[in-house]
Amino acid sequence: MSYSVVKRTVDITISFLALLLLMPFFIVIGIIIKIDSKGPVVFRQRRVGKGKEYFDIIKFRTMKTDTPKEMATHLLENPEQYITKWGRFLRNSSIDEMPQVWNILVGQMSFVGPRPALWNQFDLIEERDKYGANDILPGLTGWAQVNGRDEISIEMKAKLDGEYTRNRGVKMDLLCIAKTVAKILKRDGIVEGKRSSNNKDDFRG
């Protein structure tokens, strides 16, 4: 059985089970978000998928509804004023990303792959073209995320995405997942506001 078939089978199986098992947890998170601030529980965000086709990524909302629209978090003068009380925890723990198991189940993403670029991150999209990183499914986590995340340049991020694209396989995927868990536990590589580089992959939410 080929790697691509194994990868897709694993993606479908784990994402389906995750949705079933985590649904009570998702409901609790949703209630907390609604109590914390007015607005929807989740938000959709246009991203670039395989073959540079657009899709809507799903996240738990972590920012207030009056946050400037169509503006990346790193461009905000003071992002702290927009992030909700529970939003900080959801972002630092990466719980806000968990609804993306639905994107994985329907085939728009994989558990491991280049993080999907924002529709207007033209510099990152162009750089990824050099390495063929736009030709595979984006991931919930990726090689660039475990090797710097928000602290590395656009060029380095694209280069790391290309490295994953060339060397992707079961071993590489397992290594990415293991490093992701370690990063989340240590809360490494997370930067908010204008002090970060322009590769922050997050709009309001």
C-alpha positions in Angstrom: 0.0 0.0 0.0 1.4 3.4 -1.0 2.3 6.1 1.5 -0.5 8.4 0.0 -3.1 5.8 0.5 -1.9 5.0 4.1 -1.8 8.7 4.9 -5.3 9.4 3.7 -6.7 6.3 5.4 -5.1 7.4 8.7 -6.4 11.0 8.2 -10.0 9.8 7.7 -9.9 7.3 10.5 -8.4 9.5 13.2 -10.4 12.7 12.2 -13.7 10.7 12.3 -12.9 9.2 15.7 -11.7 12.6 16.9 -14.9 14.3 16.0 -17.0 11.6 17.8 -14.8 11.5 20.9 -14.2 15.2 21.2 -17.7 16.4 20.5 -18.6 16.8 24.3 -15.3 18.7 24.7 -16.1 20.9 21.7 -19.5 21.7 23.2 -17.9 22.8 26.5 -15.4 25.0 24.6 -18.3 26.5 22.6 -20.2 27.4 25.7 -17.1 29.0 27.3 -16.5 31.0 24.1 -20.1 32.2 24.1 -20.0 33.2 27.8 -16.6 34.9 27.3 -17.6 37.3 24.6 -20.4 37.9 22.1 -20.1 36.4 18.6 -20.0 33.0 16.9 -18.2 30.0 18.4 -16.2 29.3 15.3 -15.0 31.4 12.4 -14.0 30.5 8.8 -10.9 31.8 7.1 -10.0 31.5 3.5 -6.8 29.5 3.0 -4.8 28.1 0.1 -5.0 24.3 -0.3 -3.6 21.7 -2.6 -3.0 23.0 -6.1 -3.5 26.6 -4.7 -7.3 26.0 -4.5 -9.1 28.0 -1.9 -11.0 26.4 1.0 -12.4 27.7 4.3 -10.4 26.6 7.4 -12.4 26.3 10.7 -11.1 27.5 14.0 -12.6 28.3 17.4 -13.0 32.1 17.7 -10.4 33.6 20.0 -10.8 37.3 19.2 -13.5 39.9 19.8 -16.0 40.7 17.0 -14.8 44.3 16.7 -11.3 43.1 15.7 -10.3 44.8 12.4 -11.4 42.5 9.5 -9.1 41.2 6.8 -6.0 42.1 8.9 -3.4 39.6 10.0 -2.8 39.4 13.8 0.9 40.5 13.4 -0.3 43.8 11.8 -2.4 44.8 14.8 -0.9 47.6 17.0 -2.0 45.9 20.2 -3.5 42.4 19.6 -3.9 41.8 23.3 -6.9 44.2 23.3 -8.7 42.0 20.8 -7.9 38.6 22.1 -10.7 37.3 24.5 -10.0 36.2 28.0 -10.2 32.5 27.1 -8.8 33.2 23.6 -5.2 33.5 24.9 -5.4 30.0 26.4 -7.1 28.5 23.3 -4.4 30.0 21.1 -1.4 29.1 23.3 -2.6 25.5 23.7 -3.6 25.3 20.0 -7.1 24.1 21.1 -8.4 26.8 18.7 -7.1 24.7 15.8 -9.0 21.5 16.8 -12.1 22.1 14.6 -9.8 21.5 11.6 -10.3 17.8 12.1 -13.4 18.5 9.9 -11.2 20.0 7.2 -9.1 16.8 7.4 -12.1 14.5 7.3 -13.4 16.1 4.1 -10.0 16.0 2.4 -9.1 19.7 2.4 -6.2 19.1 4.8 -4.0 16.4 6.4 -2.7 16.0 9.9 0.8 16.8 8.6 1.8 19.1 5.8 2.7 22.7 5.1 0.4 25.0 7.1 -2.2 26.4 4.7 -1.3 30.0 3.7 -3.7 32.8 4.0 -5.3 33.7 0.6 -3.3 37.0 0.6 0.1 35.7 1.7 1.3 36.0 -1.8 5.0 36.1 -0.8 4.7 32.8 1.0 2.7 31.2 -1.8 5.2 32.3 -4.4 8.1 31.0 -2.3 6.4 27.6 -1.8 6.0 27.3 -5.6 9.8 27.1 -5.8 9.7 23.9 -3.8 6.5 22.3 -4.9 5.0 22.8 -1.5 1.7 24.1 -2.9 1.2 20.7 -4.7 0.4 18.7 -1.6 -2.3 18.8 1.1 -1.7 21.4 3.8 -1.5 20.2 7.3 -2.7 20.8 10.8 0.9 20.9 11.7 4.1 20.9 9.6 7.8 20.9 9.4 8.1 24.7 9.4 5.8 24.8 12.5 8.1 22.6 14.5 11.2 24.4 13.4 10.4 28.0 14.3 6.7 28.7 13.6 6.2 32.4 13.9 9.8 33.2 14.5 11.2 32.3 11.1 11.2 34.3 7.8 8.9 33.6 4.8 11.9 32.3 2.9 12.9 29.9 5.6 9.3 28.7 6.2 8.9 27.9 2.4 12.3 26.2 2.4 11.3 24.0 5.3 7.9 23.2 3.7 9.8 22.2 0.6 12.1 19.9 2.7 9.0 18.2 4.0 7.5 17.9 0.5 10.7 16.2 -0.7 11.1 13.9 2.2 7.5 13.2 3.3 6.7 9.7 4.5 5.5 7.9 7.6 8.8 8.5 9.5 8.7 12.3 8.7 5.0 12.6 9.7 5.6 10.8 13.0 8.6 13.1 13.7 6.4 16.2 13.0 3.7 15.0 15.3 6.1 14.2 18.1 7.8 17.6 17.8 4.4 19.4 17.6 3.4 17.8 21.0 6.6 19.0 22.5 6.2 22.5 21.1 2.6 22.8 22.4 3.7 21.6 25.9 6.5 24.2 25.9 4.5 26.9 24.1 7.5 27.5 21.8 7.5 29.7 18.7 4.2 31.7 19.3 4.5 35.4 18.6 1.6 37.9 18.6 1.5 41.5 17.2 3.8 43.7 15.2 6.8 42.4 17.0 6.5 39.2 15.0 7.7 38.6 11.5 5.2 38.9 8.6 4.7 35.1 8.4 2.0 34.9 11.1 -0.6 32.6 9.6 -3.5 34.0 11.4 -6.3 36.6 10.8 -8.9 37.6 13.3 -10.6 34.8 15.1 
